[in-house]
Amino acid sequence: MHWIDPASLPEKKGKVTQFLVNPHGDLDGLVLGRSTLVHFPPHLSRQVARHISVGSTVRVRGVKPRGADVLAAVSLTSQDNVVITDDGPDAATHGIHSVERARKHGEATGRVTLSLFGPKGELRGALLESGTSLRMPPHAASELADYLTPGACIHAWGSVVKTRHGTTLDVESIAFGDEQDE
């Protein structure tokens, strides 16, 4: 989104309650308050981690795709007024993840608190009450859209990556139910 002038976009301000981690271990989003999903490209992961933390207030300028409850960030401004702008990936680092994280097979069970969307509004998974994000390709997520909504109970299995910023399960199989086993 490097071609968009961030100053021309509306600004949303809020407290960061959680970071979102992609299946490679890079930050690619955050949640403001209880329900505002903000997506940013993973090439901004290091800058965001350096200047923004859970509990801090951030200002976001971005675009909202039609039909999805997500703000695709063009710029983020930290509590200390450090501006992080998406100028596109550096050609030298394009497609390279900050650190390839070790993955383990695992599972996650819980209620959905937030549907997760990509920058163009494509459904990509769900955030569970535990803070674990479930990720899947957009074509798979669109087939399961009715189940990836707040309040739904999910049990999923797949490859798990954990970082100090969060946990993500790259879904390989999934089951849905009305009640959560405790």
C-alpha positions in Angstrom: 0.0 0.0 0.0 3.0 2.2 -0.3 1.3 4.4 -3.0 -1.4 5.7 -0.6 -0.7 8.9 1.3 -1.4 8.0 5.0 -2.2 11.6 5.9 -5.3 11.4 3.5 -6.8 8.5 5.5 -9.0 8.6 8.6 -7.2 7.8 11.9 -8.3 5.2 14.4 -6.9 5.3 17.9 -6.9 2.6 20.5 -5.2 0.5 23.1 -3.4 -2.6 21.8 -4.8 -5.7 23.5 -3.1 -8.4 21.4 -0.7 -9.0 18.6 -1.4 -11.5 15.8 1.3 -13.8 14.6 1.3 -15.4 11.1 2.3 -19.1 10.7 5.9 -18.1 10.1 6.1 -16.3 13.4 6.0 -12.7 12.1 3.6 -10.1 13.4 1.0 -9.3 10.8 -1.7 -7.7 12.9 -3.0 -6.4 16.2 -6.3 -6.0 18.0 -7.3 -2.6 19.3 -9.7 -2.7 22.3 -12.0 -5.7 22.2 -12.8 -6.0 18.5 -10.9 -3.7 16.1 -8.7 -5.9 13.9 -5.8 -4.1 12.3 -3.8 -5.9 9.6 -0.3 -4.8 8.6 2.2 -6.6 6.3 4.7 -8.9 7.9 7.7 -6.9 6.6 6.7 -4.3 9.3 7.0 -7.0 12.0 10.3 -5.9 13.4 9.5 -2.2 13.5 6.1 -2.8 15.1 7.6 -5.1 17.8 10.3 -2.5 18.5 8.0 0.5 18.9 4.5 -0.9 19.9 3.6 -3.1 22.8 0.5 -4.7 24.3 -1.2 -2.1 26.5 0.2 0.9 24.6 -2.0 3.3 22.6 -1.5 3.4 18.9 -2.9 5.5 16.1 -3.7 3.7 12.8 -4.3 5.2 9.4 -5.6 2.6 6.9 -8.3 1.4 4.6 -11.3 -0.7 5.4 -12.3 -3.2 2.7 -16.0 -3.8 1.9 -17.7 -6.5 3.8 -14.9 -7.2 6.3 -14.3 -5.9 9.8 -10.6 -5.1 9.4 -8.5 -2.1 9.0 -5.6 -2.6 6.6 -2.9 -0.3 8.1 -0.9 2.1 5.8 0.7 3.7 8.9 0.9 3.1 12.6 2.0 5.7 15.1 3.3 4.5 18.5 2.5 6.0 21.8 6.0 7.7 21.6 5.0 9.2 18.2 7.2 6.9 16.1 5.5 6.6 12.7 5.7 3.2 11.0 4.7 3.5 7.3 4.1 0.7 4.8 6.4 1.7 2.0 6.3 -1.8 0.6 8.8 -4.6 1.2 12.4 -4.0 0.7 13.5 -5.9 -2.4 16.3 -7.6 -0.5 13.9 -8.9 2.2 10.8 -9.6 0.1 9.5 -13.1 1.0 12.1 -13.6 3.7 10.7 -14.0 7.2 12.4 -12.3 10.1 13.2 -15.7 11.7 11.8 -19.0 10.7 10.2 -20.4 13.9 10.2 -24.0 15.0 6.8 -25.5 14.6 5.2 -28.3 16.6 2.0 -30.3 15.9 -0.7 -29.2 18.3 -4.3 -28.4 18.9 -6.4 -25.5 20.2 -9.9 -25.5 21.5 -12.1 -22.6 22.4 -14.7 -20.0 21.5 -14.1 -17.5 18.7 -13.9 -13.9 19.8 -13.0 -12.4 16.5 -13.0 -13.4 12.8 -9.6 -12.8 11.2 -9.3 -11.1 7.8 -6.5 -10.3 5.4 -5.9 -6.8 4.0 -8.3 -7.2 1.1 -11.1 -8.4 3.4 -10.6 -12.1 2.8 -11.5 -14.3 5.7 -8.3 -16.1 7.0 -9.3 -17.7 10.3 -10.4 -16.8 13.8 -9.1 -15.6 17.2 -10.0 -17.8 20.2 -10.7 -16.6 23.7 -7.3 -18.0 24.8 -5.5 -15.6 22.4 -4.5 -18.3 19.9 -5.2 -17.4 16.3 -6.3 -20.1 13.9 -5.1 -19.5 10.3 -6.1 -21.1 7.1 -6.0 -20.3 3.4 -8.8 -17.9 2.3 -10.5 -20.5 0.1 -10.8 -22.9 3.1 -11.9 -20.1 5.5 -14.6 -18.9 3.1 -16.1 -22.4 3.1 -16.2 -22.3 6.9 -17.3 -18.7 7.3 -20.4 -19.6 9.3 -18.2 -21.3 11.9 -15.4 -18.7 12.2 -17.7 -16.1 13.8 -17.7 -14.9 17.4 -19.3 -17.3 19.8 -18.6 -20.4 17.8 -16.8 -23.3 19.5 -13.9 -24.8 17.6 -11.4 -27.6 18.1 -8.5 -27.4 15.6 -5.3 -29.4 14.9 -2.3 -28.3 13.0 1.1 -26.8 13.1 1.7 -24.4 16.0 4.2 -21.5 16.2 4.7 -19.7 19.5 6.5 -16.4 20.0 6.7 -14.0 22.8 4.0 -12.0 20.9 1.4 -14.8 20.4 0.5 -18.3 19.3 -0.8 -19.3 15.9 -2.2 -22.7 14.8 -1.9 -23.3 11.0 -5.1 -25.4 10.7 -4.9 -28.8 9.1 -8.2 -30.1 10.5 -11.1 -28.6 12.4 -14.2 -29.5 14.2 -17.1 -27.4 15.4 -19.6 -27.8 18.2 -22.2 -26.1 20.3 -20.5 -26.6 23.6 -16.9 -26.4 24.6 -15.5 -29.4 26.6 -13.8 -28.3 29.7 
